[in-house]
Amino acid sequence: MEDSSGDYLALMPRAAAGEIHRLRADHEERQRLPKKGFLRFREPWQRIRALPPAVHRDFSGDTVVIGRPEELNSRQLEELELDLRAFMPWRKGPFNIFGIEIDAEWQSFRKWQRLLPALPDLKGKRVADIGCNNGYYMFRMLAHQPAAVVGFEPVLQHLYCFQALNHLAGGRQLFIEPLGVEQIALYPQSFDVIFLMGVIYHRPNPLTVLREVREALAPGGTLVMESLTIPGEEPVALTPAATYAKAPGVYFVPTATCLGNWLQRAGFKKVELISHLAMDPGEQRRTAWMTFESYADFLDPADPGRTMEGYPAPCRTILLASA
């Protein structure tokens, strides 16, 4: 895989560079195996890597724009669209890649708009985006001139998709590691800002995760936390029996109050509620680039205030907290 990691470690003298390099090397060795599951994403990435980086780039708007159609010939555009479709389903977006409109499942700009008024200063900062998916939010961060943004993403599909996009975008401040939140402890006091969005409810030990995330922040650093939550003011969390909104990997869905208490119990200071809204089916939906079930399919058709399992339908909540 093309090197989009490594240089940033010079900015983080406390990071366990030796172990990070070892994990990276193990991952690279696995990816060289001629397995169909690897080739499915590696081959389109390799073809995209042969294209020149875009001249025109715009990361300031709702759509991440990389290139204009006239920068490539018609054959290159046709082949590029086929290769981009190889990364389906596209979960985060939207993107416009050399004029190819990618309408992802999530209208991710809505979450970014809710966060933007309270966005920490990113200029010259070391930033982590844990569970970064294809990097949509990382590209949006480029408009704020960070020193480096490191994405943590263990899912192969998203890794290769980001690599392809970052090559086309020439994002020299963006890096990615094939790691999850489980490895954040390798980065003590290394980040000025950490984004932990859409992750915590997938963890069976949320307080342990939050403590490790806090320890990865430099003194006075900021955590941007975004999570599924359930309605209510009580400091409680739902524990689904098996699935929540058809998702099997959901362990705890807290109220916003409970989520704030988790942050305080994990040692964070100055916990601030930024946004708390009921989920909107228009924000997460099927598209031509994500043709599987989406949010509307996860709700009780007779009562959209309930999930298919009968649990309260989710809200999305954003909080900021200081280390």
MITORSE-890796 format. One record per residue (C-alpha): x, y, z. Coordinates in nm, 2 decimals. Each point is the difference from the previous one (the first is absolute). Layout:
N
{X X	Y Y	Z Z}
...
This chain:
323
{X 0.00	Y 0.00	Z 0.00}
{X 0.12	Y 0.35	Z -0.09}
{X 0.17	Y 0.17	Z 0.30}
{X -0.24	Y 0.24	Z 0.16}
{X 0.13	Y -0.06	Z 0.35}
{X 0.32	Y 0.05	Z 0.18}
{X 0.12	Y 0.35	Z -0.05}
{X -0.24	Y 0.13	Z 0.26}
{X 0.16	Y -0.20	Z 0.28}
{X 0.28	Y 0.26	Z 0.01}
{X -0.27	Y 0.24	Z 0.14}
{X -0.07	Y -0.25	Z 0.28}
{X 0.31	Y -0.08	Z 0.20}
{X -0.19	Y -0.19	Z 0.27}
{X -0.17	Y -0.24	Z -0.24}
{X 0.11	Y -0.37	Z 0.00}
{X 0.16	Y 0.03	Z -0.35}
{X 0.16	Y -0.34	Z 0.01}
{X -0.33	Y -0.18	Z 0.07}
{X -0.19	Y 0.21	Z -0.25}
{X 0.26	Y -0.08	Z -0.27}
{X -0.03	Y -0.37	Z 0.09}
{X -0.38	Y 0.00	Z -0.03}
{X 0.02	Y 0.19	Z -0.33}
{X 0.25	Y -0.25	Z -0.13}
{X -0.22	Y -0.30	Z 0.10}
{X -0.29	Y 0.17	Z -0.18}
{X 0.20	Y 0.06	Z -0.32}
{X 0.12	Y -0.36	Z 0.00}
{X -0.36	Y -0.13	Z 0.02}
{X -0.11	Y 0.23	Z -0.28}
{X 0.26	Y -0.15	Z -0.24}
{X -0.18	Y -0.33	Z 0.01}
{X -0.20	Y -0.07	Z -0.32}
{X -0.33	Y -0.04	Z 0.17}
{X -0.32	Y 0.10	Z -0.18}
{X -0.11	Y 0.21	Z 0.30}
{X 0.32	Y 0.20	Z -0.02}
{X 0.01	Y 0.03	Z -0.38}
{X -0.35	Y 0.12	Z -0.02}
{X 0.11	Y 0.33	Z 0.15}
{X 0.37	Y 0.00	Z -0.07}
{X -0.03	Y -0.02	Z -0.38}
{X -0.23	Y 0.30	Z -0.05}
{X 0.22	Y 0.20	Z 0.24}
{X 0.31	Y -0.10	Z -0.20}
{X -0.16	Y 0.12	Z -0.33}
{X -0.11	Y 0.33	Z 0.17}
{X 0.35	Y 0.05	Z 0.13}
{X 0.12	Y 0.01	Z -0.36}
{X -0.21	Y 0.32	Z -0.07}
{X 0.15	Y 0.34	Z 0.07}
{X -0.11	Y 0.19	Z 0.31}
{X -0.27	Y 0.26	Z -0.06}
{X 0.09	Y 0.36	Z -0.07}
{X -0.33	Y 0.13	Z 0.14}
{X -0.10	Y -0.08	Z 0.36}
{X -0.26	Y 0.15	Z 0.23}
{X -0.05	Y -0.13	Z 0.35}
{X -0.20	Y 0.29	Z 0.13}
{X -0.35	Y -0.09	Z -0.12}
{X -0.25	Y -0.27	Z 0.09}
{X 0.13	Y -0.21	Z -0.29}
{X 0.37	Y -0.09	Z 0.00}
{X 0.12	Y 0.10	Z -0.35}
{X 0.30	Y -0.17	Z -0.15}
{X 0.08	Y 0.09	Z -0.36}
{X -0.20	Y 0.13	Z -0.30}
{X -0.12	Y -0.22	Z -0.29}
{X 0.23	Y 0.18	Z -0.25}
{X 0.31	Y -0.11	Z 0.19}
{X -0.05	Y -0.36	Z -0.13}
{X -0.09	Y -0.14	Z -0.34}
{X -0.33	Y -0.19	Z -0.06}
{X 0.16	Y -0.34	Z 0.03}
{X 0.16	Y 0.09	Z 0.33}
{X -0.33	Y 0.13	Z 0.13}
{X -0.19	Y -0.32	Z -0.10}
{X 0.26	Y -0.22	Z 0.16}
{X 0.02	Y 0.22	Z 0.31}
{X -0.37	Y -0.03	Z 0.06}
{X 0.01	Y -0.38	Z -0.03}
{X 0.29	Y -0.01	Z 0.25}
{X -0.18	Y 0.24	Z 0.24}
{X -0.31	Y -0.22	Z -0.01}
{X 0.23	Y -0.30	Z 0.10}
{X 0.01	Y 0.17	Z 0.35}
{X -0.38	Y -0.02	Z 0.04}
{X -0.18	Y 0.03	Z 0.22}
{X 0.10	Y 0.36	Z 0.06}
{X -0.10	Y 0.08	Z 0.36}
{X 0.14	Y 0.36	Z 0.04}
{X -0.02	Y 0.29	Z -0.23}
{X -0.09	Y 0.17	Z -0.23}
{X 0.30	Y 0.02	Z -0.23}
{X 0.05	Y 0.14	Z -0.35}
{X 0.29	Y -0.17	Z -0.16}
{X 0.10	Y 0.15	Z -0.34}
{X -0.37	Y 0.07	Z -0.05}
{X -0.12	Y -0.34	Z 0.11}
{X -0.27	Y 0.07	Z 0.26}
{X 0.01	Y -0.26	Z 0.29}
{X -0.31	Y 0.02	Z 0.21}
{X 0.09	Y -0.20	Z 0.31}
{X -0.24	Y -0.16	Z 0.24}
{X 0.07	Y 0.27	Z 0.27}
{X -0.04	Y 0.37	Z -0.08}
{X 0.31	Y 0.05	Z 0.22}
{X 0.00	Y 0.37	Z -0.05}
{X -0.30	Y 0.03	Z 0.23}
{X 0.20	Y -0.13	Z 0.29}
{X 0.29	Y 0.22	Z -0.09}
{X -0.23	Y 0.31	Z -0.02}
{X -0.13	Y -0.08	Z 0.35}
{X 0.35	Y -0.02	Z 0.13}
{X 0.15	Y 0.29	Z -0.19}
{X -0.11	Y 0.28	Z 0.24}
{X 0.19	Y -0.17	Z 0.28}
{X 0.28	Y -0.15	Z -0.20}
{X 0.33	Y 0.02	Z 0.20}
{X 0.28	Y 0.19	Z -0.17}
{X 0.18	Y -0.24	Z -0.22}
{X 0.26	Y 0.22	Z -0.15}
{X 0.34	Y -0.15	Z 0.05}
{X -0.14	Y -0.27	Z 0.22}
{X 0.05	Y -0.38	Z 0.02}
{X -0.34	Y -0.16	Z -0.06}
{X -0.13	Y -0.35	Z 0.01}
{X -0.32	Y -0.13	Z -0.16}
{X -0.08	Y -0.34	Z 0.15}
{X -0.21	Y -0.21	Z -0.22}
{X 0.05	Y 0.24	Z -0.29}
{X -0.17	Y -0.22	Z -0.27}
{X 0.09	Y 0.15	Z -0.34}
{X 0.14	Y 0.32	Z 0.15}
{X -0.29	Y 0.24	Z -0.08}
{X 0.05	Y 0.19	Z 0.32}
{X 0.38	Y -0.01	Z -0.03}
{X -0.03	Y 0.18	Z -0.34}
{X -0.23	Y 0.26	Z 0.15}
{X 0.26	Y 0.06	Z 0.27}
{X 0.25	Y 0.10	Z -0.26}
{X -0.17	Y 0.33	Z -0.04}
{X 0.10	Y 0.08	Z 0.36}
{X 0.37	Y -0.06	Z -0.07}
{X 0.10	Y -0.27	Z 0.25}
{X 0.36	Y -0.11	Z 0.04}
{X -0.11	Y -0.36	Z -0.05}
{X -0.32	Y -0.21	Z 0.01}
{X 0.04	Y -0.37	Z 0.08}
{X -0.29	Y -0.22	Z -0.09}
{X -0.04	Y -0.33	Z 0.19}
{X -0.19	Y -0.25	Z -0.22}
{X 0.04	Y -0.38	Z 0.02}
{X -0.26	Y -0.08	Z -0.28}
{X 0.18	Y -0.08	Z -0.32}
{X -0.27	Y 0.15	Z -0.23}
{X 0.03	Y 0.34	Z 0.17}
{X 0.38	Y -0.01	Z 0.02}
{X 0.04	Y -0.05	Z -0.38}
{X -0.28	Y 0.25	Z -0.08}
{X 0.17	Y 0.26	Z 0.21}
{X 0.34	Y -0.08	Z -0.16}
{X -0.15	Y 0.05	Z -0.34}
{X -0.17	Y 0.33	Z 0.09}
{X 0.30	Y 0.14	Z 0.18}
{X 0.22	Y -0.08	Z -0.30}
{X -0.23	Y 0.19	Z -0.23}
{X -0.03	Y 0.29	Z 0.26}
{X 0.37	Y 0.02	Z 0.07}
{X -0.08	Y 0.02	Z 0.37}
{X 0.34	Y 0.03	Z 0.15}
{X -0.13	Y 0.08	Z 0.35}
{X -0.22	Y -0.32	Z 0.00}
{X 0.12	Y -0.34	Z 0.11}
{X -0.17	Y -0.33	Z 0.08}
{X 0.09	Y -0.30	Z 0.22}
{X -0.17	Y -0.34	Z -0.02}
{X -0.08	Y 0.03	Z 0.37}
{X -0.31	Y 0.03	Z 0.22}
{X -0.07	Y 0.18	Z 0.32}
{X 0.15	Y -0.30	Z 0.18}
{X 0.34	Y 0.13	Z -0.11}
{X -0.04	Y 0.36	Z 0.12}
{X 0.20	Y -0.08	Z 0.31}
{X 0.31	Y -0.02	Z -0.23}
{X -0.03	Y 0.39	Z -0.03}
{X 0.04	Y 0.14	Z 0.36}
{X -0.04	Y 0.38	Z 0.00}
{X 0.03	Y 0.01	Z -0.37}
{X -0.31	Y 0.18	Z -0.14}
{X -0.13	Y 0.35	Z 0.05}
{X -0.35	Y -0.09	Z -0.12}
{X -0.16	Y -0.35	Z -0.03}
{X -0.32	Y -0.07	Z -0.19}
{X -0.18	Y -0.30	Z 0.13}
{X -0.32	Y -0.01	Z -0.21}
{X -0.23	Y -0.29	Z -0.04}
{X 0.22	Y -0.24	Z 0.20}
{X -0.07	Y -0.01	Z 0.37}
{X -0.32	Y -0.20	Z -0.01}
{X 0.18	Y -0.27	Z -0.19}
{X 0.24	Y -0.06	Z 0.30}
{X -0.09	Y -0.24	Z 0.28}
{X 0.22	Y 0.20	Z 0.25}
{X -0.08	Y 0.37	Z -0.08}
{X 0.17	Y 0.14	Z 0.31}
{X 0.32	Y -0.18	Z -0.06}
{X 0.00	Y 0.13	Z -0.36}
{X -0.07	Y 0.36	Z 0.12}
{X 0.29	Y -0.01	Z 0.25}
{X 0.24	Y -0.12	Z -0.26}
{X -0.12	Y 0.27	Z -0.24}
{X 0.05	Y 0.26	Z 0.27}
{X 0.36	Y -0.12	Z 0.06}
{X 0.07	Y 0.03	Z -0.37}
{X -0.09	Y 0.38	Z 0.01}
{X 0.27	Y 0.25	Z 0.08}
{X -0.07	Y 0.20	Z 0.32}
{X -0.29	Y 0.23	Z -0.07}
{X -0.09	Y -0.19	Z -0.32}
{X -0.36	Y -0.03	Z -0.12}
{X -0.21	Y -0.31	Z -0.07}
{X -0.28	Y 0.04	Z -0.25}
{X -0.25	Y -0.28	Z 0.09}
{X -0.29	Y -0.09	Z -0.22}
{X -0.23	Y -0.29	Z 0.08}
{X -0.33	Y -0.17	Z -0.04}
{X -0.21	Y 0.08	Z 0.31}
{X -0.36	Y -0.08	Z 0.11}
{X -0.25	Y 0.27	Z 0.10}
{X -0.03	Y 0.09	Z 0.37}
{X 0.16	Y 0.20	Z 0.28}
{X 0.09	Y -0.29	Z 0.24}
{X 0.36	Y -0.10	Z 0.02}
{X -0.06	Y -0.35	Z -0.14}
{X 0.10	Y -0.22	Z -0.30}
{X -0.19	Y -0.25	Z -0.20}
{X 0.16	Y -0.34	Z -0.03}
{X -0.15	Y -0.18	Z -0.31}
{X -0.07	Y -0.37	Z 0.04}
{X 0.15	Y -0.08	Z -0.34}
{X -0.02	Y 0.28	Z -0.25}
{X -0.10	Y 0.37	Z 0.00}
{X -0.15	Y 0.13	Z -0.33}
{X 0.11	Y -0.33	Z -0.15}
{X 0.37	Y 0.06	Z 0.09}
{X 0.15	Y -0.29	Z 0.20}
{X 0.30	Y 0.19	Z 0.12}
{X -0.17	Y 0.25	Z 0.23}
{X 0.06	Y -0.05	Z 0.37}
{X -0.12	Y 0.31	Z 0.18}
{X -0.21	Y 0.29	Z -0.13}
{X 0.00	Y 0.27	Z 0.27}
{X -0.21	Y 0.31	Z 0.05}
{X 0.19	Y 0.33	Z -0.07}
{X 0.02	Y 0.04	Z 0.38}
{X 0.15	Y -0.34	Z 0.04}
{X 0.25	Y 0.06	Z -0.27}
{X 0.11	Y 0.32	Z 0.18}
{X 0.04	Y -0.19	Z 0.32}
{X 0.21	Y -0.26	Z -0.17}
{X 0.24	Y 0.27	Z -0.12}
{X 0.02	Y 0.15	Z 0.35}
{X 0.06	Y -0.35	Z 0.16}
{X 0.27	Y -0.05	Z -0.25}
{X 0.18	Y 0.32	Z 0.12}
{X -0.10	Y 0.25	Z -0.26}
{X -0.07	Y 0.36	Z 0.10}
{X -0.24	Y 0.27	Z -0.12}
{X -0.24	Y -0.23	Z -0.18}
{X -0.22	Y 0.20	Z -0.24}
{X -0.31	Y -0.11	Z -0.19}
{X 0.02	Y 0.13	Z -0.35}
{X -0.29	Y -0.17	Z -0.18}
{X -0.27	Y -0.25	Z 0.09}
{X -0.25	Y -0.09	Z -0.27}
{X -0.23	Y -0.28	Z -0.10}
{X 0.13	Y -0.20	Z -0.29}
{X -0.14	Y 0.11	Z -0.34}
{X -0.06	Y -0.26	Z -0.27}
{X 0.11	Y 0.27	Z -0.25}
{X 0.35	Y 0.00	Z 0.15}
{X 0.07	Y -0.38	Z -0.04}
{X -0.17	Y -0.16	Z -0.30}
{X 0.04	Y -0.23	Z -0.30}
{X 0.16	Y 0.15	Z -0.31}
{X 0.14	Y -0.12	Z -0.33}
{X 0.34	Y -0.03	Z 0.18}
{X -0.14	Y -0.19	Z 0.30}
{X -0.28	Y -0.24	Z -0.11}
{X -0.05	Y -0.20	Z 0.32}
{X -0.23	Y 0.06	Z 0.29}
{X 0.03	Y 0.33	Z 0.18}
{X -0.15	Y 0.19	Z 0.28}
{X -0.37	Y -0.01	Z -0.10}
{X 0.03	Y -0.38	Z -0.02}
{X 0.12	Y -0.02	Z 0.36}
{X -0.32	Y 0.16	Z 0.15}
{X -0.33	Y -0.16	Z 0.09}
{X -0.22	Y 0.08	Z -0.30}
{X -0.30	Y 0.04	Z 0.23}
{X 0.18	Y 0.23	Z 0.24}
{X 0.30	Y 0.20	Z -0.13}
{X 0.08	Y 0.10	Z 0.36}
{X 0.11	Y -0.36	Z 0.06}
{X 0.27	Y -0.22	Z -0.16}
{X -0.09	Y -0.33	Z -0.15}
{X 0.08	Y -0.16	Z 0.33}
{X -0.24	Y 0.23	Z 0.19}
{X 0.27	Y 0.22	Z 0.16}
{X -0.02	Y 0.38	Z -0.01}
{X 0.11	Y 0.14	Z -0.33}
{X 0.34	Y 0.17	Z 0.02}
{X 0.12	Y 0.35	Z 0.03}
{X 0.34	Y 0.13	Z -0.11}
{X 0.19	Y 0.19	Z 0.27}
{X 0.32	Y 0.20	Z -0.02}
{X 0.21	Y 0.10	Z 0.31}
{X 0.33	Y 0.17	Z 0.05}
{X 0.23	Y -0.08	Z 0.29}
{X 0.34	Y 0.11	Z 0.12}
{X 0.28	Y -0.22	Z 0.12}
